[in-house]
Amino acid sequence: MTPLVAKLLHGLCMVAWWAIRRPFERKTKRNTLTRDAMDAREKALLAVSFTGLGLLPFAYIATGFPAALDQPFSTPRAIAGLLLFGGALALFHATHKALGRNWSVTLRVREEHALITGGVYRFVRHPMYTAFWMWALAQALTLQNWAVGPAGIIGFGTLYALRVAREEALMRETFGAAWDDYAARTPRLVPFLR
């Protein structure tokens, strides 16, 4: 494997991520919302995450900039990153499938919103965040550049750190004791880790 092949395969994984999400974006546009927390803070967090996981890697793949910050290329590391990204894609798809019309890119509650506790949600409360963490780690392994590699961890990490408590508060407000029971028995991100 070469750095160019690793970059191109990482880019294909990014396209696959979008292809998984796109049909759900269209379906959820028909939802009638009872609560929408899309405010300036949420927009800023989404922009930071998108920059780290989308804009910077895309620019690097397309142009090679900033090549001066490239690390010595490691094929095993790139392969590990691509395998991790493949796992992230599988989890991402399973998460969307489990959520169906309950999915939203931001903190929203729709009419007839259901608390999903089956499928991948049996194992963790936030499998989509788990998938994003896997993507961010895959980026650091595959795009071996001191700026672009860790940009996903920084970008998504910022969103996660400043959003997850707010999201869980919204779930508690919406589902009450059912959420509390679910949260008490289900780890947040990693199965079997409390």
C-alpha positions in Angstrom: 0.0 0.0 0.0 1.1 3.5 -0.8 0.2 6.8 0.9 -1.9 7.7 -2.2 -3.8 4.4 -2.1 -4.5 4.9 1.7 -5.7 8.4 1.0 -8.0 7.3 -1.8 -9.5 4.4 0.2 -10.0 6.7 3.2 -11.8 9.1 0.8 -14.0 6.2 -0.4 -14.9 5.4 3.2 -16.0 9.1 3.6 -18.2 8.8 0.6 -19.7 5.6 1.9 -20.5 7.3 5.2 -22.4 10.0 3.3 -24.2 7.3 1.2 -25.3 5.5 4.3 -26.7 8.7 5.9 -28.3 10.3 2.9 -31.5 8.2 2.7 -32.2 8.8 6.4 -31.7 12.6 5.9 -34.5 12.5 3.3 -36.8 10.4 5.4 -36.5 12.5 8.5 -37.3 15.8 6.7 -41.0 14.6 6.9 -40.8 14.4 10.7 -43.0 16.8 12.7 -40.8 18.1 15.5 -41.8 18.7 19.1 -38.3 19.9 20.1 -35.4 21.2 18.1 -32.2 22.3 19.8 -30.5 23.5 16.6 -29.0 26.7 18.0 -25.8 28.6 17.4 -23.9 26.4 19.8 -25.1 23.2 18.0 -24.2 24.7 14.6 -20.7 25.6 15.8 -20.1 22.1 17.2 -21.3 20.5 14.0 -19.0 22.9 12.0 -16.0 22.0 14.2 -16.6 18.3 13.8 -17.2 18.5 10.1 -14.0 20.5 9.7 -12.0 17.8 11.5 -13.6 14.8 9.9 -14.6 16.2 6.5 -13.1 19.4 5.2 -9.5 18.9 6.3 -9.2 15.2 5.3 -10.9 16.0 1.9 -8.5 18.9 1.2 -5.5 16.7 2.2 -6.7 13.8 0.0 -7.4 16.2 -2.9 -4.3 18.4 -2.7 -1.7 16.7 -0.3 -1.5 19.9 1.7 0.1 20.2 4.2 2.6 17.6 2.9 5.4 19.2 5.0 3.6 17.6 8.0 3.4 14.1 6.6 4.7 11.3 8.9 6.8 8.4 7.6 4.2 6.1 6.0 3.4 2.8 7.7 1.4 0.3 5.7 0.3 -1.8 8.7 -0.9 1.3 10.4 -2.9 2.4 7.2 -4.4 -1.1 6.9 -5.4 -1.0 10.6 -7.0 2.4 10.0 -9.0 1.2 7.0 -10.2 -1.9 8.8 -11.3 0.3 11.7 -13.1 2.6 9.3 -14.8 -0.4 7.8 -16.1 -1.4 11.2 -17.2 2.2 11.8 -19.2 2.1 8.6 -20.9 -1.2 9.6 -21.8 0.2 13.0 -23.0 3.5 11.5 -25.3 1.6 9.2 -26.6 -0.6 12.0 -27.3 2.6 14.1 -29.2 4.3 11.3 -31.2 1.1 10.7 -32.1 0.8 14.4 -33.2 4.4 14.7 -35.2 4.7 11.5 -37.2 7.9 11.5 -36.0 8.7 15.1 -32.6 9.6 13.7 -31.5 13.3 13.5 -28.2 15.0 12.8 -28.9 17.4 15.7 -30.8 17.3 19.0 -34.4 16.9 17.9 -37.5 15.1 19.2 -40.2 14.3 16.7 -43.9 13.5 17.3 -44.2 9.8 18.3 -40.5 9.7 19.0 -39.5 6.3 20.4 -36.7 5.3 22.8 -34.7 2.8 20.9 -33.1 0.1 23.1 -32.8 -2.7 20.6 -30.3 -3.6 17.9 -27.0 -2.0 18.5 -28.6 0.1 21.2 -28.7 -3.0 23.4 -25.0 -2.7 23.8 -24.4 1.1 24.1 -26.5 4.2 24.5 -24.7 6.1 21.7 -23.4 3.7 19.1 -23.4 6.5 16.5 -20.9 8.3 18.6 -18.9 5.1 19.0 -18.9 4.9 15.1 -17.7 8.5 14.9 -14.9 7.8 17.4 -13.9 4.8 15.3 -13.8 7.0 12.2 -11.7 9.7 14.0 -9.2 7.0 15.1 -9.1 5.5 11.7 -8.3 8.9 10.2 -5.4 9.3 12.6 -4.1 5.8 11.5 -4.8 6.1 7.7 -4.0 9.8 7.0 -0.5 9.9 8.4 -0.1 13.6 8.7 0.6 15.5 11.9 -2.2 18.0 11.2 -4.9 16.1 9.3 -4.5 12.7 11.1 -5.6 13.9 14.6 -8.0 16.6 13.2 -10.9 14.1 13.4 -10.2 13.3 17.1 -10.0 17.0 17.9 -13.1 18.0 15.8 -15.4 15.2 16.9 -14.0 15.1 20.4 -15.0 18.7 20.8 -18.6 18.0 19.6 -18.8 14.9 21.8 -17.5 16.6 25.0 -19.9 19.6 24.6 -22.9 17.7 23.4 -23.4 14.3 25.0 -24.6 15.6 28.4 -27.1 17.9 26.6 -28.4 15.0 24.5 -28.8 12.8 27.5 -30.7 15.5 29.3 -33.0 15.8 26.3 -33.6 12.1 26.4 -34.3 12.1 30.1 -36.7 15.0 29.7 -38.5 13.2 26.8 -38.6 9.6 28.2 -38.2 10.1 32.0 -37.9 6.9 34.0 -37.6 4.7 30.8 -34.4 6.6 29.9 -33.0 6.4 33.4 -33.5 2.6 33.5 -31.9 2.3 30.1 -29.0 4.5 31.0 -28.4 2.6 34.2 -28.0 -0.7 32.5 -26.4 0.3 29.2 -22.9 1.8 28.8 -22.5 5.1 27.0 -19.9 4.2 24.3 -18.1 0.9 24.7 -20.0 -2.4 25.5 -19.3 -3.8 28.9 -17.4 -0.6 30.0 -19.2 1.5 32.6 
